[in-house]
Amino acid sequence: MTDRRVDLLFDARHIRQSGIGTYIATLVPSLEQTFAERGLSLAVLANQHAVPDVSQDTTVIPAEPAVMYTGAEQRVWAHALSAVRPRGFWVPHYPFPLAMLRHRETRLFVTVHDTMHVRPREVSGQSAARRAYARTMFRLDGRLATLIFTPSEATRATVMAMSPGARVMVTPIPVDEEWFAPVDPGLSPVPAPYVLYVGNAKWHKNLPLLLEAFGDVTGDVPHKLVIAGSGEALRGGDERVPALAAGLGERVEVMGRLDFPVLRSLVAGADLLVMPSLHEGAGLPPIEAMASHTAVIASDIPALRETCGGGTDYFDPTDHAELAALLRALCRDEDARAKLEARGWAHVTARQAGLSMRPAAEAVAEEIAR
């Protein structure tokens, strides 16, 4: 640590997780570049075994491991704020750092990826107590954060509904450029043909709908259903999923977290990627698949409409028969898949051309410089 006060402390502890980890890894280079150009100092809070690749000008503040949404996480934040006393503190998920109540001189920046935790139980799988906790955190964010970032207008609208006075900036997340690079098809751990889901098995991901729909078409198509990125998480997510997956036997293959080159090959080799969610904040797997020249079908919800645009075909996330019909039609029709793939590629390349994380980094730098 230098003698100079740190201008911004950014919490990068969750860089190894899916979703939020992608966000952190994409944002940190923009923060470093923006802060260097403006002569501002940057520090990142990081776990010992998950330190982001940062320049020598960025200070790494070590943190004890702590699970999200826990008292241990609050203690990590409290310790860091007392030790560093930064001019600004940015947390990349919604829980409000209660220690900020004792550090009013520090500006708070928060990223809200989605508002799933306050959704009804049939969407979120969350208990009434957990929903009440989340609602309290969101309201504290809205009242006390200098600026809140969301990845979509859909998420911004729900944040504003809970905290009408909040300052919210929408900063859509670009696809990592590595998704556009050539892929080694030999790295895919599953032989074609297969339909793919990428993500966790939490309730709002709506995997029962996909499993039921796929069960309806197993006699009509030769494809397997591959569920990637979940692995043991099937036992900690939606409790309906393990039995449904087991009931389809060898036609369903569940894979744990994969090395990135293997995941890329798996995505590129799929005939279809399916995103059946009941709720999302933005939805990166569909546009990553589009960048891999893979056809995508997605649930018809606001955030996915916003992210996927005209690059996908949509289905009602409460109607497994509609999804089954779409699966049956596309798995049987190579020309239809090729047209859908081309629409996805056109959409993701056009979307990518206008996106950067620099606006978020610059907005924070401007606030701190005031």
N, C-alpha and C positions, 0 to 999 in steps of 0.2 A: 504494500500500500504506500502511495506517495503522501507527502504532507498536504497536497492540495485536496480540497473537498471534492468528492465524487459528484459529478453532475447527474448521472443516472445510474441506478442499480437495476438491472434487468434480471428477473428470475428465470433462469434457463435450466432448472433442475430436471424438468420432464422432457428433455430433448430426445430421449430414447423411446418415448411412447409414441404410438401411432396417433395421427390427428394433430394433437397439440405439439408433438415433436417435430412434425413437418413444418408447422407454423413457426416454431422457434428457430429451426435451422434455416428457414427462408428469411426470417426477419433480421437475425443477428448481423449478417454481412451489410445489410442496408443501414443498420444502426451504426456500425463501425465506420462506414464510409461517410455518412452524414455528420456524425459527431467529430470525426477527424477534420472534415472540411470547415467546420464551424469552431474548431478549437475547444470543443467540449470533451470532458472526460467520461469514460464509460467503464462500468464494472458489471460482471455477470455473476449471479449466484448459481453455484453448480455443485452437484454431488461428485464425490471423489472419482467414481468410475464412469461418469457421464459428463465430462468436460467438453464443451463445444470447441471447435477449431477456431480460435480467435487470434488476433494479431498481438504483438508484444505490447502494444499501447493499451490493450484492454486488460483490466485487472480481474482476476478470477478470485471470487470470495467463496471459500469452501463451506459446504453446508452438510449437516447431518442428514441421513436419509429420513424422509417423512412422507407418508401417504397423503394424497390429496384429501381435502375436506376433513382433516383431523386436527385435534389439539396440537399434535406434534408439528404439523405444518405451521400453525399459528406461532409456535415457539421458535421455529426456524426463522420466520419473518421478524419476530420481535428481536431476536438476537442480532440478526443482520442489520436491522434499522438502528439499533443502539450502537453497534460496532462501527458502522460505515457512516451513518447520518448523511445520506445522500440528499441532494436537492430534489431529486425525483426518484420514484420507485414504480416499476412497471411489473405487474403480475399478469401472466398470460392466460389466466382462467378466472372465473367469477368470484370465488370466495374473498370477502373483504378482509384485509389484514387488520385485525383489531388493534394491533400496536400503533396503527396510524392515528388512533385517537389520542395518543401521547406524543405524536410527532407531527403536529399540525403544520409545522414549517416545511414539511416535505410534500411535494406534489405527488398525487397518486394517479397512475394510469392503469387501466384495466382492459383486458380483452375478454369479451363475452362471445364465445364461439356459438353457443346455442342456449336456449332456455328450456331444454328438455326436463330439467329437474323440478320445474314448477308445473309441468303438464299433468293432466289427470292420470290416475294410476293405470288406466287401460292403455295409455300411450307410453308413459314413463316407467311403469313398474315401481315407482317410488311410493313409500309410505307417506301418510299425512304429516308425520313429524319431519321427514326429510324434505318434503315440499315446503313446509313452513320455514325450515332452516334456509333453504335456497331463496325463498321469497325475501327473507330478512337480509341476506347477503346482497341480493340484487338491489334492494332499496337503499342499503348503505352505499353501495357503489354509485347509484344514481345521485345520491345526495352529496357525497363527499369526494368522488373522483373528479379530477380536473378534466379528464377526457376518457371516454369509453370507446373502444374499437370493436366493430363487429364485421364478420366476413360477408354479410349479405344485408340487403334491405329488409328481408323477411325477419332476420334476427333483430335488426334495429327497431322495427315496428313493435315487436313484443317487449323489448327493453323499455321503449318509450311509453308503452301502455302501463307498465309497472312504475316507472319513474319519469313522469312527463317533463320534469325540469332538467333531466340529464343532458349533458353534451355528448352526442354520439356521432362518430365518424365511421362511415362504411369503407372498408379497405379489403376488397376481394383478394383472395389468395391465388397467386399464379401457380401453375403447374411447374414443378422442378424441371429444369431443362434436361435432366438425365432421362426423363420419360420420353423425350423425343429422339433420343440417340438410337442407333442400331442395336438390336437385341440378338443374343445367341439362343436360338430355339432349342438347342441341345440341353440347356440348363433346366428346362421345365421338368418338374418331378412327376407330371401326369401326362400320359399319352392322350392325344386327341381321339375323339371329340369330347368336349366338356363345356358345361355352363359354369360360370364362376361367380362367387360372392366373395368380396374382400372386406373384412372388418371384424368387429367384435360381435358377441352374441347377446348384447344388452337388449332389454325388452323393446325399446323404441326402434331397434333395427328390423323388427318384424320378420324374423327368420321362420316362424311357424307358417306364415303365408307362403313363403317361397318353398318350403319343404312340402306343404300340402299340394301346391300347384305342380311341383315337380313329380310328386307321387302320382298325379293324374295323368302324366304324359310318359311315364317310363315304358309303357307298352308300345308307344308310338315313335319314340326316338331312341337312337343308340347312345346318347350322351350320358356321361356322369355329371353329377352336381358336385363341385368342389367348393368347400368352405375354407377359406384361407385367412390366416391372421388371428384365428380364435384359439384353436388347440385346447389347452386345459381351461380356457376361459368359458367353454361351453358349460362347465360345471359351476361357474360363478355368475352366469348371466341369466337369461330367460330360462326358467326351470322346465318349460315345455319342450325345449329344443333337443336335449339329448335323446329322449325317447322317440321323437319324430325322426331324427336322423338315423337312429339304430333300426327303426322299422323299415327303412329303405335299403338296409343291408349294404352290399357292395356298390350300389349305385350312388352312394354318397361317400365322399372322401373328405375328412376333416384334417386340416393341416395347421400346425402352430405357426409361430412367427418365422418368417423366411428371410434369409439374406437378400439384400436388395436385388442383385442380379438375377437370383432365382425367382423372386416375386415378379420382376419385370418380364421374364421369359414366360412365366405362368399366365400373366395377364395378356401378353401378346399372343399366346397360343390358344386362348379361349375363343369359342365361337360367339359367345355372348357374355357380357358382364351384367348382372342384375343387381339393382339397388332398390330393395323393397321397403325402405324406411317409412315409419309413421311420422317421424320428425327428424329434421336435420338443421344444422346451422348454415351449412353451405353444401357440403358433399364433394370431397375430392376424388374418391375412387372412380366415379364415372368419367370425369374429365381426364384422369390419368390413363384410363382405358382408351379413351378417344385418342389421346396422344400416342398410344401404342397400336393404333389402327385396329381396335377391337370394337365391334358393335355393342351398343349399350341400350338397355331398357331400364326405366326408373319409375318409381311411384310418383303420382301426380300430387305433389305437395309444393307449397310456395318456394321454399329454398331450392329444391331441385329444379323447378321450372326456371328459376333465376340463374342458377349455375349452368345448367345443361342446355337451356334454350332450345333451338331446333335440332340439336345434335342427337336426340334420343327419341324413342317412342315411349309413351307414358301409359300407366295402368292405375286403376283404383287400388290403393293399398289395403282395402278392406274386402276385396273381391278376388278370391283365389282362382275362381273359374275364368275370370278375365285374364289373369296372368297366365294360367295354363294354356289358354287359347293362343296367347302371344308367343309363349315358349314353343308350342307345337308348330305354329306357322313359321317362325324364324329358324328353328332347328332343322326344318325340312326344306327350307328355301335358301340356297346359297346366294342367289341373285339378290333377294330381299336383304340378306345380311350385308352383302357388299354395298348396297345403296345406303343402308343405315350406317355402316362404317364410314362411308364417304361423307355423309352428313356430319357425323361426329368429328371427323378430322377437320372439316371446313370450320365447324364451330370452335373447336379448341384452339386452332391456330389463329383465328380472328380474335378470340378472347385474349389469348396470350399476348398479342401484339400491343394491347393497351394497358397491361397490368404491371405493377411494380409495388414493392413494399416501401419504396422511398417516401411516398406521401405520409405514411404513418410515422416513420422515423423523423421526417421533417416537422411534422405537427408537434411531436414531443419536444424536439430541439427548440422550436420557437417558443413553446410554453415555458421551458426551463430558462431560456435566455431573457425572459421578460423581467 
